[in-house]
Amino acid sequence: MEFKTHISVKNLSVFYGKEPALKNITVDIPDKKITAIIGPSGCGKTTLLKSFNRLVDSIDGIKVSGEVLVDGENIFDPEVEATHIRKKMGLLSQRPYPLPMSIYDNVAYGPRIHGMKDKKKLGEMVEHYLKESSLWSEVKDRLHTPASKLSIGQQQRLCLARGLAVEPEIILGDEPTSALDPKSSQRIEARFLELKKEYTIVVVTHILRQAKRLADYVIFLYLGELIEHGPAERIFENPKEEMTKEYIKGTIS
């Protein structure tokens, strides 16, 4: 599988105090593909994902060594500002966290912070990103009602629209469908499959069926170690490592 690299992880280790969460991870994330990070609970999946936008910075007692290169820039370089990196990334958490304001203002929030004041352009952006997240038709007549009134599935799609509105290059999803009903999950998955034409997408999932449906590339972690990575078809149909085979069969969890 030939691909252009978007995120390059080199010898990344992350410690919470003295406990290693990630041990010497080296892997390349392909551009404009969906990469799934799989593995049992507590194996470092979310820590790896949050290393990509330096959200690990906010955790007390964290120690990071190694490099994460985004577009060739080491994001852990002391000269690099976290806000500069996070503008390149949209993050969907396990549960949606809409801002305590209207649907419209949630999507307009990022562009406004970055200096957008033109009301006409803001309105066009809000419509565009709500359409991108498959929410426009459901909310176009109530844009100025509180986002908290939406269903949880709609809130997650609103958070996707809010993330896209800052025009990132990368979408990070930390088990983004785990709190959703099956129909809402299908909608998020369908959007990801469309959005990968324009964005690099990295998703943490504990659901192997979901990884098989979505992923072009797979990273398998176990107890903080990178066991295997590669094209999804090969990982799921012909893994090289015995531990990968056992995990995919369901004999280790």
Secondary structure, DSSP 8 states (H G I E B T S, - for coil): ----EEEEEEEEEEEETTEEEEEEEEEEEETTSEEEEE-STTSSHHHHHHHTTTGGGGSTTEEEEEEEEETTEETTSTTS-HHHHHTTEEEE-SS----SSBHHHHHHHHHHHTT---HHHHHHHHHHHHHHTT-HHHHTT-TTSBGGGS-HHHHHHHHHHHHHTT--SEEEEESTTTTS-HHHHHHHHHHHHHHTTTSEEEEE-S-HHHHHHH-SEEEEEETTEEEEEEEHHHHHHS-SSHHHHHHHHTS--
